[in-house]
């Protein structure tokens, strides 16, 4: 039982370290506007992250705008994808891109008078 507890603790520690790395990894971007595919290439070239996405869902030729300077990867992605229908998620050394789920409006949220 002690061994299982130790393995669980080590596993959870590695998960937390990966999450912290994704939040603190920084990179330098010099351009303000660029296609999403070039941003993906820059992130993959300057970090250990790889991107996962469906070409049917994500238009990589779409131009994105960022503030050029050294930033955390999560800040760059948040900045670049702010005006899009794309969301991202960090997992291990991967960044998953996907379309945002459409928000459904329920009758209880409507204020009809």
C-alpha positions, -999 to +999 in steps of 0.1 A: +000+000+000+029+024+008+044+017-027+011+026-044+009+058-024+044+068-034+037+060-071+006+081-069+024+110-053+052+109-079+027+107-108+008+137-094+040+156-090+050+151-126+015+163-137+019+194-117+054+201-130+042+199-166+013+223-158+037+248-142+061+245-172+033+253-196+025+284-176+061+296-173+077+287-206+086+319-225+095+327-260+103+357-282+080+367-311+091+397-332+062+400-355+028+416-346+006+399-372+013+365-387-006+334-399-015+309-372+006+282-388+037+305-385+029+311-348+026+273-343+059+267-361+076+294-339+063+279-307+073+244-317+108+256-328+115+276-295+099+252-270+094+215-265+057+218-272+039+201-302+005+211-314-025+188-320-055+200-340-079+190-368-072+208-401-110+205-406-117+226-375-088+250-374-079+274-402-041+277-398-039+304-426-060+327-404-039+358-394-035+364-357-023+395-338+000+394-308+020+419-288+056+412-300+080+406-271+091+379-247+060+363-231+048+331-215+034+307-241-001+308-224-001+346-227+009+345-264-019+320-272-044+339-252-035+371-270-035+354-304-067+335-301-087+362-282-108+373-313-112+338-327-134+307-322-104+287-311-095+275-276-063+258-264-054+233-237-020+222-224-013+185-218+021+169-213+042+185-240+013+190-263-010+220-270-044+210-283-063+235-304-100+231-309-131+252-318-149+267-289-181+250-280-211+272-290-229+287-261-265+277-259-290+302-247-316+287-224-350+303-219-342+310-183-313+332-193-335+354-215-351+384-199-383+387-218-406+415-208 
